[in-house]
């Protein structure tokens, strides 16, 4: 998806292999090419084939089933119903707390029925004035209100952010705690987490976020009590380090396990008033770890399949493009991780590899004269013009054609013959957009911001790399659903383009790229500095996540949840995660590699 960082240098292509050999002359057909500065594949087949996890054994699945039954019986059953016979004085807090824990630990899918019943109960007692830890308490509490707001909103219950106005003073300012005690820090942490789940136009949420953020940053610097509380310190650092948009489900589960296990009481304790029984905490933590590792064992089996596929791919001999098949697999697995989405994950990894080959040819390696017949061959899958193409394009075309047709065959099994028509439309649009980018580069043309946005939302590749895997989800999609998906898709592409350009523009500029959101905005607005443009794009990114969050949670309920998760979690939030500091896809051999090791390679110790 990222624009390519390039150098302009003279290189020579060996006709027999199509492999760039730098400045070493091997044949007479010297071609001036733009060469990407990409590191090699960091995932050897032997390493991936050697992966072996004991968590694929039936005994671990049986243990999960046992733990789920016990937690339902011991923890959830007492929270179901009205509790009229012996109502708890902290009935709201305990319900919000257990839902928060199981969902952040990545095991919420085992308790969907119970979670709905528990939240239906709490929602009946939700008040626009705020709530306290029990339904009969009349004095509202900020920590419970913020926790309840976040949990209810994330689970699709309509709650208004105006509730936080009740925690301001007469001057309209949030009341700042007078000290930095553990209790006050947890209140501010809860407020900060709630403020991240904001919708467009909710200014109160921005105020709450700024207020809580300032307090927590000061606490990290100055609070001795915070430094002495390892679990609380780890949680504050994690929450402040990773915005909610970056916390893809697998990353959230892994980090939450690390934090929760430091002090299983701390997450579900409030000032000595409420404490979950230690037996519940231990079982919840064990379930989270075993479940995580079982899923990881499934992912490792898929990685072995992917390693074999890559080893047999003819395109791997070409060195000019980014070899990132494992990174692509990780990208999607962060959001859609359950076993039933294996076909979707593998489709994305394979399709992504094709897209990267094509993207790097159009953006970097190919000359404009080569790209014209290559474009036609890709659009029409016309293999008869192979002889007109240089060797590296022949190899790339063969690889793209085979992979594309394999995906078509699988999609038609689920969606029928219409899948081929849909894919053709998406693919053709993408290739034309890629060619437009190539023409701009070849002609040294500087597009206006309007021109750039019109083309870049398509050339971002987001529409293709989300739609193709989506139709492999084992759900028949009605035509009207696809029309609804298109609007969500456009919003996701817009958000991803902003994130990508905000991280890549400097590197691109240094290597001759002129078409990025930042550069186009600066040219269209004389007198604007790049720093001002970056501030503006940061604001647009915040607006995009607000709109997407609202669309994900409350709009178009007819769209299957799995499809929304694919676009929102596996695409948008994964891009925000992988591009959080730098382009962690193109530059994947350090930070991204470490993340992959945590999520896909190393089991979490029991």
C-alpha positions as a Python dict, from the first residue, in 0.01 Angstrom:
ca = {
    (1, 'X'): (0, 0, 0),
    (2, 'X'): (282, 239, 78),
    (3, 'X'): (439, 455, -188),
    (4, 'X'): (784, 328, -272),
    (5, 'X'): (1109, 479, -147),
    (6, 'X'): (1338, 482, -445),
    (7, 'X'): (1674, 573, -590),
    (8, 'X'): (1729, 656, -954),
    (9, 'X'): (2022, 458, -1086),
    (10, 'X'): (2131, 274, -1398),
    (11, 'X'): (2069, -98, -1371),
    (12, 'X'): (2089, -388, -1607),
    (13, 'X'): (1840, -669, -1630),
    (14, 'X'): (1945, -1022, -1705),
    (15, 'X'): (1692, -1143, -1964),
    (16, 'X'): (1704, -1498, -1835),
    (17, 'X'): (1594, -1409, -1483),
    (18, 'X'): (1458, -1056, -1481),
    (19, 'X'): (1662, -993, -1170),
    (20, 'X'): (1819, -652, -1118),
    (21, 'X'): (2195, -670, -1084),
    (22, 'X'): (2266, -313, -970),
    (23, 'X'): (2535, -144, -1176),
    (24, 'X'): (2701, -464, -1300),
    (25, 'X'): (2658, -486, -1677),
    (26, 'X'): (2548, -833, -1789),
    (27, 'X'): (2380, -764, -2124),
    (28, 'X'): (2359, -483, -2376),
    (29, 'X'): (2000, -389, -2288),
    (30, 'X'): (2080, -127, -2025),
    (31, 'X'): (1766, 32, -1877),
    (32, 'X'): (1749, 327, -1638),
    (33, 'X'): (1523, 215, -1357),
    (34, 'X'): (1412, 347, -1022),
    (35, 'X'): (1518, 94, -761),
    (36, 'X'): (1343, 43, -427),
    (37, 'X'): (1552, 23, -110),
    (38, 'X'): (1392, -285, 39),
    (39, 'X'): (1539, -534, 279),
    (40, 'X'): (1503, -903, 194),
    (41, 'X'): (1245, -1150, 322),
    (42, 'X'): (1313, -1216, 690),
    (43, 'X'): (1109, -1537, 719),
    (44, 'X'): (1292, -1842, 588),
    (45, 'X'): (1088, -2150, 499),
    (46, 'X'): (1293, -2376, 726),
    (47, 'X'): (1212, -2156, 1024),
    (48, 'X'): (840, -2148, 951),
    (49, 'X'): (832, -2522, 881),
    (50, 'X'): (1001, -2587, 1215),
    (51, 'X'): (722, -2423, 1415),
    (52, 'X'): (561, -2671, 1650),
    (53, 'X'): (307, -2598, 1921),
    (54, 'X'): (172, -2845, 2177),
    (55, 'X'): (-148, -2640, 2194),
    (56, 'X'): (-295, -2816, 1894),
    (57, 'X'): (-349, -3123, 2111),
    (58, 'X'): (-711, -3216, 2198),
    (59, 'X'): (-637, -3189, 2570),
    (60, 'X'): (-600, -2811, 2544),
    (61, 'X'): (-929, -2777, 2359),
    (62, 'X'): (-1092, -2983, 2632),
    (63, 'X'): (-938, -2758, 2895),
    (64, 'X'): (-1084, -2452, 2722),
    (65, 'X'): (-1429, -2612, 2719),
    (66, 'X'): (-1398, -2691, 3089),
    (67, 'X'): (-1284, -2342, 3182),
    (68, 'X'): (-1559, -2179, 2976),
    (69, 'X'): (-1825, -2389, 3153),
    (70, 'X'): (-1681, -2313, 3496),
    (71, 'X'): (-1654, -1939, 3433),
    (72, 'X'): (-2011, -1928, 3303),
    (73, 'X'): (-2133, -2116, 3611),
    (74, 'X'): (-1925, -1943, 3875),
    (75, 'X'): (-1882, -1591, 3739),
    (76, 'X'): (-2158, -1511, 3492),
    (77, 'X'): (-2455, -1704, 3633),
    (78, 'X'): (-2456, -1496, 3949),
    (79, 'X'): (-2469, -1181, 3735),
    (80, 'X'): (-2760, -1288, 3516),
    (81, 'X'): (-3116, -1184, 3590),
    (82, 'X'): (-3238, -905, 3815),
    (83, 'X'): (-3086, -1029, 4139),
    (84, 'X'): (-3397, -909, 4325),
    (85, 'X'): (-3364, -1163, 4609),
    (86, 'X'): (-3019, -1043, 4713),
    (87, 'X'): (-2923, -741, 4504),
    (88, 'X'): (-2555, -654, 4511),
    (89, 'X'): (-2452, -306, 4620),
    (90, 'X'): (-2201, -300, 4333),
    (91, 'X'): (-2408, -481, 4069),
    (92, 'X'): (-2318, -240, 3786),
    (93, 'X'): (-1946, -228, 3853),
    (94, 'X'): (-1904, -604, 3874),
    (95, 'X'): (-2086, -655, 3545),
    (96, 'X'): (-1890, -390, 3358),
    (97, 'X'): (-1564, -519, 3507),
    (98, 'X'): (-1601, -880, 3401),
    (99, 'X'): (-1711, -784, 3047),
    (100, 'X'): (-1414, -548, 3020),
    (101, 'X'): (-1171, -818, 3127),
    (102, 'X'): (-1293, -1103, 2906),
    (103, 'X'): (-1320, -882, 2600),
    (104, 'X'): (-977, -723, 2638),
    (105, 'X'): (-822, -1066, 2699),
    (106, 'X'): (-966, -1185, 2367),
    (107, 'X'): (-1205, -1448, 2506),
    (108, 'X'): (-1532, -1258, 2479),
    (109, 'X'): (-1655, -1480, 2192),
    (110, 'X'): (-1695, -1768, 2440),
    (111, 'X'): (-1948, -1566, 2642),
    (112, 'X'): (-2150, -1372, 2385),
    (113, 'X'): (-2489, -1474, 2522),
    (114, 'X'): (-2386, -1400, 2880),
    (115, 'X'): (-2229, -1065, 2789),
    (116, 'X'): (-2547, -952, 2616),
    (117, 'X'): (-2760, -1046, 2917),
    (118, 'X'): (-2523, -871, 3157),
    (119, 'X'): (-2510, -552, 2949),
    (120, 'X'): (-2886, -549, 2891),
    (121, 'X'): (-2915, -540, 3271),
    (122, 'X'): (-2667, -255, 3315),
    (123, 'X'): (-2817, -52, 3032),
    (124, 'X'): (-3152, -41, 3209),
    (125, 'X'): (-2988, 153, 3490),
    (126, 'X'): (-2773, 378, 3275),
    (127, 'X'): (-2841, 742, 3351),
    (128, 'X'): (-2763, 1057, 3157),
    (129, 'X'): (-2636, 1196, 3486),
    (130, 'X'): (-2381, 918, 3530),
    (131, 'X'): (-2382, 605, 3742),
    (132, 'X'): (-2212, 460, 4048),
    (133, 'X'): (-2097, 105, 4123),
    (134, 'X'): (-2450, -1, 4222),
    (135, 'X'): (-2790, 69, 4073),
    (136, 'X'): (-2925, 206, 4402),
    (137, 'X'): (-2638, 449, 4464),
    (138, 'X'): (-2740, 810, 4410),
    (139, 'X'): (-2392, 964, 4406),
    (140, 'X'): (-2241, 921, 4061),
    (141, 'X'): (-1885, 799, 4016),
    (142, 'X'): (-1657, 902, 3728),
    (143, 'X'): (-1461, 578, 3707),
    (144, 'X'): (-1769, 355, 3683),
    (145, 'X'): (-1942, 599, 3448),
    (146, 'X'): (-1642, 607, 3215),
    (147, 'X'): (-1601, 229, 3228),
    (148, 'X'): (-1971, 174, 3164),
    (149, 'X'): (-1977, 427, 2881),
    (150, 'X'): (-1686, 256, 2703),
    (151, 'X'): (-1821, -97, 2745),
    (152, 'X'): (-2176, -7, 2643),
    (153, 'X'): (-2070, 197, 2340),
    (154, 'X'): (-1826, -67, 2216),
    (155, 'X'): (-2101, -326, 2238),
    (156, 'X'): (-2349, -121, 2039),
    (157, 'X'): (-2562, 41, 2310),
    (158, 'X'): (-2651, 406, 2241),
    (159, 'X'): (-2502, 620, 2519),
    (160, 'X'): (-2446, 994, 2501),
    (161, 'X'): (-2110, 1154, 2570),
    (162, 'X'): (-2300, 1440, 2735),
    (163, 'X'): (-2287, 1230, 3051),
    (164, 'X'): (-1935, 1362, 3111),
    (165, 'X'): (-2060, 1720, 3142),
    (166, 'X'): (-2182, 1618, 3487),
    (167, 'X'): (-1822, 1589, 3601),
    (168, 'X'): (-1729, 1951, 3527),
    (169, 'X'): (-1724, 2246, 3764),
    (170, 'X'): (-1920, 2568, 3732),
    (171, 'X'): (-1661, 2707, 3491),
    (172, 'X'): (-1710, 2412, 3256),
    (173, 'X'): (-1376, 2250, 3341),
    (174, 'X'): (-1311, 1894, 3449),
    (175, 'X'): (-1222, 1884, 3817),
    (176, 'X'): (-857, 1792, 3851),
    (177, 'X'): (-771, 1546, 4130),
    (178, 'X'): (-559, 1703, 4404),
    (179, 'X'): (-318, 1410, 4426),
    (180, 'X'): (-176, 1128, 4216),
    (181, 'X'): (-291, 829, 4421),
    (182, 'X'): (-357, 487, 4270),
    (183, 'X'): (-731, 548, 4297),
    (184, 'X'): (-716, 884, 4118),
    (185, 'X'): (-486, 747, 3849),
    (186, 'X'): (-730, 465, 3778),
    (187, 'X'): (-1013, 716, 3749),
    (188, 'X'): (-819, 920, 3495),
    (189, 'X'): (-717, 603, 3311),
    (190, 'X'): (-1082, 502, 3281),
    (191, 'X'): (-1177, 849, 3155),
    (192, 'X'): (-896, 847, 2898),
    (193, 'X'): (-999, 504, 2764),
    (194, 'X'): (-1360, 618, 2734),
    (195, 'X'): (-1260, 936, 2554),
    (196, 'X'): (-1098, 734, 2274),
    (197, 'X'): (-1434, 584, 2171),
    (198, 'X'): (-1561, 913, 2033),
    (199, 'X'): (-1796, 994, 1749),
    (200, 'X'): (-1791, 1295, 1513),
    (201, 'X'): (-1885, 1625, 1676),
    (202, 'X'): (-1834, 1510, 2034),
    (203, 'X'): (-1622, 1798, 2162),
    (204, 'X'): (-1665, 1684, 2521),
    (205, 'X'): (-1468, 1370, 2434),
    (206, 'X'): (-1176, 1573, 2303),
    (207, 'X'): (-1181, 1780, 2622),
    (208, 'X'): (-1190, 1466, 2835),
    (209, 'X'): (-902, 1312, 2640),
    (210, 'X'): (-684, 1622, 2671),
    (211, 'X'): (-761, 1653, 3042),
    (212, 'X'): (-696, 1286, 3126),
    (213, 'X'): (-391, 1270, 2899),
    (214, 'X'): (-226, 1565, 3074),
    (215, 'X'): (-291, 1412, 3415),
    (216, 'X'): (-158, 1066, 3317),
    (217, 'X'): (157, 1208, 3155),
    (218, 'X'): (231, 1402, 3471),
    (219, 'X'): (167, 1091, 3680),
    (220, 'X'): (412, 891, 3468),
    (221, 'X'): (675, 1156, 3534),
    (222, 'X'): (609, 1243, 3898),
    (223, 'X'): (397, 984, 4082),
    (224, 'X'): (604, 767, 4315),
    (225, 'X'): (298, 559, 4395),
    (226, 'X'): (250, 480, 4026),
    (227, 'X'): (613, 374, 3991),
    (228, 'X'): (567, 132, 4281),
    (229, 'X'): (258, -30, 4124),
    (230, 'X'): (401, -245, 3844),
    (231, 'X'): (66, -354, 3703),
    (232, 'X'): (-85, -7, 3704),
    (233, 'X'): (232, 144, 3556),
    (234, 'X'): (235, -113, 3276),
    (235, 'X'): (-129, -43, 3194),
    (236, 'X'): (-89, 334, 3189),
    (237, 'X'): (219, 308, 2968),
    (238, 'X'): (41, 70, 2730),
    (239, 'X'): (-274, 283, 2704),
    (240, 'X'): (-75, 601, 2645),
    (241, 'X'): (165, 435, 2400),
    (242, 'X'): (-101, 280, 2174),
    (243, 'X'): (-411, 479, 2072),
    (244, 'X'): (-729, 274, 2060),
    (245, 'X'): (-723, 274, 1680),
    (246, 'X'): (-390, 85, 1697),
    (247, 'X'): (-505, -178, 1945),
    (248, 'X'): (-596, -454, 1700),
    (249, 'X'): (-760, -750, 1879),
    (250, 'X'): (-462, -989, 1889),
    (251, 'X'): (-223, -716, 2006),
    (252, 'X'): (-475, -607, 2271),
    (253, 'X'): (-516, -965, 2394),
    (254, 'X'): (-141, -1028, 2416),
    (255, 'X'): (-69, -706, 2604),
    (256, 'X'): (-371, -745, 2830),
    (257, 'X'): (-253, -1090, 2935),
    (258, 'X'): (90, -947, 3025),
    (259, 'X'): (-70, -668, 3228),
    (260, 'X'): (-345, -875, 3390),
    (261, 'X'): (-113, -1151, 3509),
    (262, 'X'): (100, -903, 3708),
    (263, 'X'): (-188, -850, 3949),
    (264, 'X'): (-510, -1034, 3875),
    (265, 'X'): (-691, -837, 4145),
    (266, 'X'): (-603, -492, 4020),
    (267, 'X'): (-826, -478, 3713),
    (268, 'X'): (-1135, -577, 3908),
    (269, 'X'): (-1091, -388, 4234),
    (270, 'X'): (-1222, -46, 4336),
    (271, 'X'): (-1100, 113, 4655),
    (272, 'X'): (-1164, -202, 4855),
    (273, 'X'): (-1535, -188, 4771),
    (274, 'X'): (-1545, -456, 4506),
    (275, 'X'): (-1311, -748, 4443),
    (276, 'X'): (-1363, -1041, 4211),
    (277, 'X'): (-1297, -1376, 4380),
    (278, 'X'): (-942, -1490, 4313),
    (279, 'X'): (-1069, -1821, 4175),
    (280, 'X'): (-1250, -1636, 3895),
    (281, 'X'): (-944, -1429, 3812),
    (282, 'X'): (-716, -1731, 3790),
    (283, 'X'): (-954, -1922, 3565),
    (284, 'X'): (-1013, -1622, 3339),
    (285, 'X'): (-638, -1570, 3301),
    (286, 'X'): (-572, -1938, 3231),
    (287, 'X'): (-849, -1944, 2969),
    (288, 'X'): (-705, -1634, 2801),
    (289, 'X'): (-356, -1787, 2779),
    (290, 'X'): (-462, -2132, 2660),
    (291, 'X'): (-708, -1986, 2410),
    (292, 'X'): (-443, -1748, 2274),
    (293, 'X'): (-195, -2032, 2230),
    (294, 'X'): (-449, -2262, 2064),
    (295, 'X'): (-529, -1993, 1810),
    (296, 'X'): (-157, -1937, 1759),
    (297, 'X'): (-113, -2307, 1680),
    (298, 'X'): (-376, -2272, 1406),
    (299, 'X'): (-194, -1968, 1271),
    (300, 'X'): (136, -2154, 1265),
    (301, 'X'): (-16, -2431, 1056),
    (302, 'X'): (-137, -2167, 811),
    (303, 'X'): (210, -2011, 807),
    (304, 'X'): (355, -2348, 706),
    (305, 'X'): (110, -2361, 415),
    (306, 'X'): (207, -2005, 322),
    (307, 'X'): (579, -2090, 341),
    (308, 'X'): (528, -2379, 99),
    (309, 'X'): (327, -2160, -136),
    (310, 'X'): (598, -1893, -134),
    (311, 'X'): (873, -2149, -190),
    (312, 'X'): (696, -2262, -508),
    (313, 'X'): (616, -1909, -631),
    (314, 'X'): (812, -1823, -944),
    (315, 'X'): (809, -1457, -853),
    (316, 'X'): (1030, -1498, -548),
    (317, 'X'): (1337, -1496, -774),
    (318, 'X'): (1272, -1128, -851),
    (319, 'X'): (1445, -895, -609),
    (320, 'X'): (1299, -555, -699),
    (321, 'X'): (980, -585, -493),
    (322, 'X'): (907, -621, -122),
    (323, 'X'): (895, -986, -13),
    (324, 'X'): (638, -958, 266),
    (325, 'X'): (401, -1258, 251),
    (326, 'X'): (430, -1325, 627),
    (327, 'X'): (378, -958, 710),
    (328, 'X'): (61, -962, 500),
    (329, 'X'): (-64, -1269, 686),
    (330, 'X'): (9, -1103, 1021),
    (331, 'X'): (-167, -786, 904),
    (332, 'X'): (-500, -964, 859),
    (333, 'X'): (-462, -1207, 1148),
    (334, 'X'): (-445, -917, 1393),
    (335, 'X'): (-813, -849, 1322),
    (336, 'X'): (-969, -1176, 1200),
    (337, 'X'): (-797, -1447, 1400),
    (338, 'X'): (-1052, -1724, 1450),
    (339, 'X'): (-1000, -2061, 1274),
    (340, 'X'): (-1304, -2015, 1050),
    (341, 'X'): (-1132, -1723, 871),
    (342, 'X'): (-827, -1920, 755),
    (343, 'X'): (-920, -1893, 386),
    (344, 'X'): (-960, -1516, 417),
    (345, 'X'): (-623, -1474, 589),
    (346, 'X'): (-437, -1686, 335),
    (347, 'X'): (-613, -1512, 47),
    (348, 'X'): (-498, -1177, 179),
    (349, 'X'): (-136, -1292, 216),
    (350, 'X'): (-126, -1429, -138),
    (351, 'X'): (-322, -1146, -295),
    (352, 'X'): (-113, -892, -107),
    (353, 'X'): (201, -1043, -254),
    (354, 'X'): (55, -1006, -605),
    (355, 'X'): (-46, -648, -532),
    (356, 'X'): (303, -564, -406),
    (357, 'X'): (466, -704, -721),
    (358, 'X'): (227, -503, -940),
    (359, 'X'): (252, -188, -726),
    (360, 'X'): (631, -191, -720),
    (361, 'X'): (645, -243, -1097),
    (362, 'X'): (413, 49, -1168),
    (363, 'X'): (551, 282, -901),
    (364, 'X'): (917, 200, -929),
    (365, 'X'): (1068, -62, -1152),
    (366, 'X'): (883, -51, -1484),
    (367, 'X'): (936, 204, -1758),
    (368, 'X'): (631, 372, -1907),
    (369, 'X'): (683, 195, -2242),
    (370, 'X'): (687, -143, -2067),
    (371, 'X'): (386, -57, -1853),
    (372, 'X'): (142, 2, -2140),
    (373, 'X'): (133, -361, -2266),
    (374, 'X'): (171, -485, -1906),
    (375, 'X'): (-140, -288, -1812),
    (376, 'X'): (-340, -446, -2095),
    (377, 'X'): (-217, -793, -2009),
    (378, 'X'): (-321, -751, -1644),
    (379, 'X'): (-663, -609, -1725),
    (380, 'X'): (-756, -868, -1988),
    (381, 'X'): (-537, -1155, -1866),
    (382, 'X'): (-411, -1171, -2222),
    (383, 'X'): (-122, -1416, -2206),
    (384, 'X'): (-71, -1397, -2583),
    (385, 'X'): (133, -1077, -2547),
    (386, 'X'): (385, -1235, -2311),
    (387, 'X'): (658, -1214, -2574),
    (388, 'X'): (619, -835, -2585),
    (389, 'X'): (712, -809, -2218),
    (390, 'X'): (1054, -814, -2055),
    (391, 'X'): (1134, -1129, -1861),
    (392, 'X'): (1061, -986, -1516),
    (393, 'X'): (712, -882, -1633),
    (394, 'X'): (648, -1225, -1783),
    (395, 'X'): (728, -1387, -1450),
    (396, 'X'): (515, -1134, -1264),
    (397, 'X'): (222, -1175, -1503),
    (398, 'X'): (226, -1554, -1477),
    (399, 'X'): (236, -1533, -1098),
    (400, 'X'): (-43, -1274, -1080),
    (401, 'X'): (-265, -1465, -1323),
    (402, 'X'): (-236, -1798, -1141),
    (403, 'X'): (-298, -1644, -798),
    (404, 'X'): (-591, -1437, -924),
    (405, 'X'): (-757, -1736, -1090),
    (406, 'X'): (-711, -1948, -778),
    (407, 'X'): (-896, -1683, -577),
    (408, 'X'): (-1170, -1662, -841),
    (409, 'X'): (-1224, -2039, -821),
    (410, 'X'): (-1258, -2029, -440),
    (411, 'X'): (-1484, -1722, -445),
    (412, 'X'): (-1720, -1879, -699),
    (413, 'X'): (-1772, -2177, -468),
    (414, 'X'): (-1921, -1939, -210),
    (415, 'X'): (-2068, -1648, -410),
    (416, 'X'): (-2141, -1813, -745),
    (417, 'X'): (-2035, -1688, -1092),
    (418, 'X'): (-2107, -1326, -1000),
    (419, 'X'): (-1782, -1329, -797),
    (420, 'X'): (-1579, -1329, -1118),
    (421, 'X'): (-1762, -1020, -1244),
    (422, 'X'): (-1711, -832, -916),
    (423, 'X'): (-1341, -916, -904),
    (424, 'X'): (-1292, -810, -1264),
    (425, 'X'): (-1443, -467, -1194),
    (426, 'X'): (-1229, -409, -885),
    (427, 'X'): (-913, -536, -1051),
    (428, 'X'): (-953, -327, -1367),
    (429, 'X'): (-1011, -11, -1165),
    (430, 'X'): (-697, -79, -961),
    (431, 'X'): (-473, -138, -1263),
    (432, 'X'): (-584, 187, -1428),
    (433, 'X'): (-518, 374, -1101),
    (434, 'X'): (-171, 219, -1079),
    (435, 'X'): (-101, 326, -1437),
    (436, 'X'): (-216, 680, -1360),
    (437, 'X'): (39, 697, -1076),
    (438, 'X'): (308, 570, -1315),
    (439, 'X'): (221, 835, -1576),
    (440, 'X'): (247, 1111, -1316),
    (441, 'X'): (591, 987, -1214),
    (442, 'X'): (712, 943, -1572),
    (443, 'X'): (595, 1290, -1673),
    (444, 'X'): (706, 1454, -1347),
    (445, 'X'): (347, 1574, -1311),
    (446, 'X'): (234, 1723, -981),
    (447, 'X'): (-137, 1646, -934),
    (448, 'X'): (-374, 1870, -746),
    (449, 'X'): (-502, 1741, -414),
    (450, 'X'): (-837, 1664, -575),
    (451, 'X'): (-673, 1464, -854),
    (452, 'X'): (-451, 1284, -610),
    (453, 'X'): (-735, 1183, -376),
    (454, 'X'): (-955, 1059, -659),
    (455, 'X'): (-684, 823, -778),
    (456, 'X'): (-506, 739, -454),
    (457, 'X'): (-808, 593, -277),
    (458, 'X'): (-801, 323, -545),
    (459, 'X'): (-424, 295, -589),
    (460, 'X'): (-397, 255, -211),
    (461, 'X'): (-509, -100, -307),
    (462, 'X'): (-748, -104, -8),
    (463, 'X'): (-1063, -174, -216),
    (464, 'X'): (-912, -484, -380),
    (465, 'X'): (-728, -626, -78),
    (466, 'X'): (-1039, -601, 137),
    (467, 'X'): (-1306, -702, -114),
    (468, 'X'): (-1136, -1017, -248),
    (469, 'X'): (-1078, -1173, 97),
    (470, 'X'): (-1426, -1064, 209),
    (471, 'X'): (-1603, -1273, -54),
    (472, 'X'): (-1408, -1575, 76),
    (473, 'X'): (-1573, -1545, 416),
    (474, 'X'): (-1805, -1840, 421),
    (475, 'X'): (-2117, -1623, 398),
    (476, 'X'): (-2331, -1567, 89),
    (477, 'X'): (-2353, -1191, 37),
    (478, 'X'): (-2661, -1035, -121),
    (479, 'X'): (-2607, -775, -392),
    (480, 'X'): (-2757, -499, -174),
    (481, 'X'): (-2510, -581, 103),
    (482, 'X'): (-2224, -522, -136),
    (483, 'X'): (-2363, -179, -221),
    (484, 'X'): (-2368, -93, 149),
    (485, 'X'): (-2017, -225, 195),
    (486, 'X'): (-1892, 11, -75),
    (487, 'X'): (-1950, 320, 143),
    (488, 'X'): (-1768, 164, 437),
    (489, 'X'): (-1488, 59, 203),
    (490, 'X'): (-1439, 415, 78),
    (491, 'X'): (-1416, 547, 434),
    (492, 'X'): (-1158, 283, 522),
    (493, 'X'): (-951, 358, 210),
    (494, 'X'): (-955, 729, 295),
    (495, 'X'): (-838, 665, 651),
    (496, 'X'): (-564, 425, 543),
    (497, 'X'): (-436, 666, 279),
    (498, 'X'): (-407, 944, 538),
    (499, 'X'): (-217, 721, 782),
    (500, 'X'): (18, 594, 512),
    (501, 'X'): (97, 936, 369),
    (502, 'X'): (152, 1089, 712),
    (503, 'X'): (432, 838, 779),
    (504, 'X'): (586, 805, 432),
    (505, 'X'): (585, 1151, 279),
    (506, 'X'): (933, 1260, 393),
    (507, 'X'): (1099, 943, 273),
    (508, 'X'): (911, 963, -58),
    (509, 'X'): (1010, 1326, -111),
    (510, 'X'): (1377, 1244, -58),
    (511, 'X'): (1354, 986, -335),
    (512, 'X'): (1160, 1181, -595),
    (513, 'X'): (796, 1105, -511),
    (514, 'X'): (581, 1414, -558),
    (515, 'X'): (228, 1274, -516),
    (516, 'X'): (134, 1240, -152),
    (517, 'X'): (-144, 1399, 50),
    (518, 'X'): (108, 1621, 231),
    (519, 'X'): (282, 1750, -83),
    (520, 'X'): (-43, 1806, -274),
    (521, 'X'): (-196, 1993, 20),
    (522, 'X'): (108, 2219, 55),
    (523, 'X'): (105, 2300, -318),
    (524, 'X'): (-269, 2367, -320),
    (525, 'X'): (-241, 2595, -17),
    (526, 'X'): (49, 2841, -75),
    (527, 'X'): (214, 2952, 246),
    (528, 'X'): (130, 2630, 428),
    (529, 'X'): (427, 2454, 583),
    (530, 'X'): (468, 2078, 589),
    (531, 'X'): (437, 2089, 968),
    (532, 'X'): (99, 2259, 934),
    (533, 'X'): (-4, 2003, 673),
    (534, 'X'): (96, 1722, 911),
    (535, 'X'): (-111, 1880, 1188),
    (536, 'X'): (-405, 1901, 951),
    (537, 'X'): (-371, 1539, 840),
    (538, 'X'): (-349, 1431, 1205),
    (539, 'X'): (-681, 1606, 1265),
    (540, 'X'): (-830, 1431, 960),
    (541, 'X'): (-708, 1094, 1089),
    (542, 'X'): (-885, 1159, 1419),
    (543, 'X'): (-1204, 1252, 1234),
    (544, 'X'): (-1180, 941, 1017),
    (545, 'X'): (-1151, 703, 1314),
    (546, 'X'): (-1448, 875, 1480),
    (547, 'X'): (-1664, 831, 1172),
    (548, 'X'): (-1549, 473, 1113),
    (549, 'X'): (-1609, 382, 1476),
    (550, 'X'): (-1965, 507, 1454),
    (551, 'X'): (-2023, 329, 1123),
    (552, 'X'): (-1873, 8, 1263),
    (553, 'X'): (-2087, 10, 1577),
    (554, 'X'): (-2417, 161, 1472),
    (555, 'X'): (-2466, 184, 1095),
    (556, 'X'): (-2578, -79, 843),
    (557, 'X'): (-2665, -364, 1075),
    (558, 'X'): (-2746, -572, 767),
    (559, 'X'): (-2374, -596, 687),
    (560, 'X'): (-2240, -913, 853),
    (561, 'X'): (-2023, -838, 1154),
    (562, 'X'): (-1741, -1044, 1004),
    (563, 'X'): (-1732, -812, 701),
    (564, 'X'): (-1721, -502, 921),
    (565, 'X'): (-1445, -657, 1128),
    (566, 'X'): (-1247, -729, 812),
    (567, 'X'): (-1262, -366, 698),
    (568, 'X'): (-1234, -203, 1039),
    (569, 'X'): (-999, -431, 1234),
    (570, 'X'): (-803, -626, 973),
    (571, 'X'): (-758, -329, 744),
    (572, 'X'): (-797, 14, 903),
    (573, 'X'): (-682, -60, 1257),
    (574, 'X'): (-407, -293, 1136),
    (575, 'X'): (-273, -16, 912),
    (576, 'X'): (-284, 220, 1211),
    (577, 'X'): (-97, -42, 1414),
    (578, 'X'): (170, -135, 1160),
    (579, 'X'): (223, 229, 1053),
    (580, 'X'): (204, 365, 1408),
    (581, 'X'): (562, 499, 1405),
    (582, 'X'): (701, 426, 1059),
    (583, 'X'): (602, 224, 753),
    (584, 'X'): (634, -103, 942),
    (585, 'X'): (540, -302, 634),
    (586, 'X'): (822, -193, 404),
    (587, 'X'): (1059, -168, 701),
    (588, 'X'): (953, -485, 880),
    (589, 'X'): (1280, -644, 992),
    (590, 'X'): (1282, -477, 1334),
    (591, 'X'): (966, -361, 1514),
    (592, 'X'): (715, -550, 1300),
    (593, 'X'): (922, -867, 1320),
    (594, 'X'): (920, -843, 1699),
    (595, 'X'): (542, -798, 1697),
    (596, 'X'): (501, -1104, 1474),
    (597, 'X'): (718, -1311, 1706),
    (598, 'X'): (490, -1222, 1998),
    (599, 'X'): (160, -1287, 1823),
    (600, 'X'): (237, -1575, 1584),
    (601, 'X'): (554, -1749, 1700),
    (602, 'X'): (613, -1758, 2076),
    (603, 'X'): (339, -1914, 2297),
    (604, 'X'): (239, -1718, 2606),
    (605, 'X'): (376, -1902, 2913),
    (606, 'X'): (114, -2044, 3146),
}
